[in-house]
């Protein structure tokens, strides 16, 4: 864990080339990890049972569509980075959880205080061929999309089911980005 000014950040590893950036809460699993861990005396008892992540007496349903997409893109040569607003102190527990799920990743950054656009700067390394970012929160999608100039596609909650057989995500990017920009304009 490191500090940037007064902001605590957990960061490990780098991603480059074709990059998939992935949120955790309400994206990889349904629910908030921190809520699951509060008042849970058995937080180191982490196991996956079917499509459920069990941490002590807490259960978080796994989003198998996102997990499948991550594995598919990994097989296609993407490096995977985790970008989450979970507390930096949970870094090692999150790494254990990802291991138990069987999700391979190359980099992770956690911060409760930084925006996701700022967070991805900690783990992106040149050369970047393209970036896919999956997050349930439209604000985070916009933040990362406006921070990274070579981002190719943003996948929000509505698009989590998109897994084109060819995984030619770059062709989808323009139409999805235009639709998201239109949505953000209406929200502002």
Protein Blocks (a to p, Z undefined) as FASTA:
>chain_A
ZZehjaccddedjdehjaddddfehplpgcjfklmmgopaklmlccdehjaccehjbccd
ddfklmmmmmmmmmnopacddddfbdfklmmmmmmmmmmnopacfbdcddfkbcfklmmm
mmgccddfbdcdddfblklmmmmmmmmmkbfbdcdfklmmpccfklpmklmmmmmmmmmm
mmmmmmZZ
